[in-house]
Structures are given as C-alpha cells and as structure tokens.
C-alpha cells in the first residue's frame, strides 16, 4: 500500500518527563504522524466518510499530550499510536514521532525525538 496521510508539528503543552520540574512546569511537545491506509475510495468519492478526519486526529494527539503525564516520550508516542489505531479502523500502519525540543540534557540540541510504529 502506498497511500499515506502525513500531519506534521501538532503542538500542545504537556507535563511529561522523568524529573519533578518537568511534571511541575511542563513544556512544549510536537508530534508528527504518518498514516498508511487505502485512499482509493476517498479519491473516487471525495467524501470525508471514506478517509480519516485530520481534525479529529489532531484533537486526539493534543488530548494525549495534554493528558496524564508519562515519564518517557516513548510511552507518550505509544499511547498516541494505540489511540489512533483504536479510533480509526482504516489505518493499517502508523508512525508517531514525539518531539521534545526542551528535553533536559547537558548538551545543546535542536530536538530530541522518539518514533514508534504500530500496525494491525
């Protein structure tokens, strides 16, 4: 299957992290999703019912970011992937990348990110 939907840079504020100050103060998180599914029917019908709702995908990602804290972004990414698979039956495979640009490390970095892949 070569059909994909990509959403990049979904932003929300969350309280994920190992350290107390991360869970107290929070920080910005950004999420990218790459979804494999068949778009054959939607490309013919031009109907939302034949694809997945991008707005609802973004809403779910934001709910997960802003929801109960995880110690690891690995867990957050997995939660997002699992929830999207559960919600949208047409999704065959999904890659979720969680970016934590303000991760507390002793090095100057542009970004720290984790990518997980889930499939049916």
C-alpha positions in Angstrom: 0.0 0.0 0.0 1.4 3.4 -0.9 -1.3 5.8 0.3 -0.4 7.9 3.2 -1.6 10.9 5.2 1.1 13.0 7.0 0.4 15.6 9.7 3.5 17.4 11.0 4.1 19.6 14.0 0.9 19.0 16.1 1.6 21.2 19.1 0.4 21.1 22.7 1.8 21.8 26.2 2.3 18.8 28.4 3.8 17.7 31.7 5.7 14.6 30.6 9.2 13.7 31.9 11.2 11.9 34.4 12.1 14.9 36.5 9.9 16.7 39.0 10.4 20.0 37.4 9.2 18.7 34.0 6.0 17.4 35.6 5.6 20.7 37.6 6.5 23.2 34.9 5.6 21.4 31.7 6.9 22.2 28.2 6.0 22.2 24.6 5.7 18.9 22.7 5.3 18.5 18.9 4.0 15.4 17.2 4.2 14.1 13.6 2.0 11.3 12.4 2.5 9.3 9.2 -0.5 7.1 8.4 -0.7 4.2 5.9 -4.2 3.5 4.7 -6.1 3.0 1.5 -7.3 6.2 0.0 -8.7 4.6 -3.1 -12.3 5.0 -2.1 -11.9 8.6 -0.9 -10.0 9.5 -4.1 -13.1 8.5 -6.0 -16.0 9.6 -3.8 -14.5 12.9 -2.5 -16.3 12.1 0.8 -14.9 12.6 4.3 -16.6 9.3 5.4 -14.2 7.4 3.1 -11.0 8.7 4.8 -9.9 9.7 8.3 -10.7 13.1 9.8 -7.5 15.1 10.1 -9.0 17.4 12.6 -10.0 14.5 14.9 -6.5 13.0 14.6 -5.1 16.3 15.8 -7.6 16.5 18.6 -6.6 13.0 19.8 -2.9 13.9 19.7 -3.4 17.1 21.6 -5.6 15.2 24.2 -2.8 12.7 24.7 -0.1 15.4 25.0 -2.2 17.5 27.5 -3.4 14.4 29.3 -2.0 12.4 32.2 1.8 12.7 32.3 4.2 9.9 31.2 7.7 9.6 32.4 9.0 8.8 28.9 8.1 10.2 25.5 8.4 6.6 24.3 5.2 5.9 26.3 3.5 9.0 25.0 4.2 8.1 21.4 2.9 4.6 22.0 -0.2 5.9 23.6 -0.9 8.2 20.7 -0.3 5.4 18.1 -2.5 3.0 20.0 -5.3 5.5 20.5 -5.3 6.5 16.8 -5.4 2.8 15.7 -8.3 2.2 18.1 -10.2 5.2 16.8 -9.7 4.9 13.1 -10.3 1.4 11.6 -9.0 2.3 8.1 -5.5 2.9 9.5 -3.2 -0.1 8.6 0.0 1.3 10.0 1.0 4.5 11.8 4.3 6.1 12.7 4.2 8.6 15.5 7.1 10.9 16.3 7.1 12.9 19.5 9.5 15.9 19.6 10.7 17.2 23.0 12.9 20.1 22.0 13.4 21.4 25.6 14.4 18.0 27.0 16.7 18.4 30.0 20.1 17.2 28.6 23.6 18.5 29.3 24.1 19.3 25.6 22.9 21.9 23.1 20.5 20.1 20.8 17.8 21.3 18.4 15.5 18.5 19.2 15.1 15.1 20.9 12.5 12.9 19.3 11.2 9.3 19.5 9.4 7.5 16.7 7.2 4.4 17.2 5.4 2.4 14.6 2.2 0.5 15.2 0.2 -1.7 12.8 -2.8 -4.0 12.6 
